[in-house]
Amino acid sequence: MVNRLSEATTVRVSRNTLEMLERLRKKFKVGSLDEAIQALIRQRRRMVVNRAFGVDKNRIRPFTEEDRGEDRN
């Protein structure tokens, strides 16, 4: 992803939110708060996708002839 400073904007957050973002920045080992927010968004997206599509994770197996459900004789 390209960082375009010309497209930057200011977002007003509380001191508490800023402190939480700083902790996330360190946790994600990124250089800026913008990168921390992006990492948080990616993490949330993965969680939502896994929740929606991960219901049968590790339980899906390839179909076999017995799975056909029809008599081929």
Buried (B, 14 or more C-beta within 10 A) or exposed (E): EEEEEEEEEEEEEEEEEEEBBEEBBEEBEBEEBBBBBBBBEEEEEEEEEEEEEEEEEEEEEEEEEEEEEEEEE
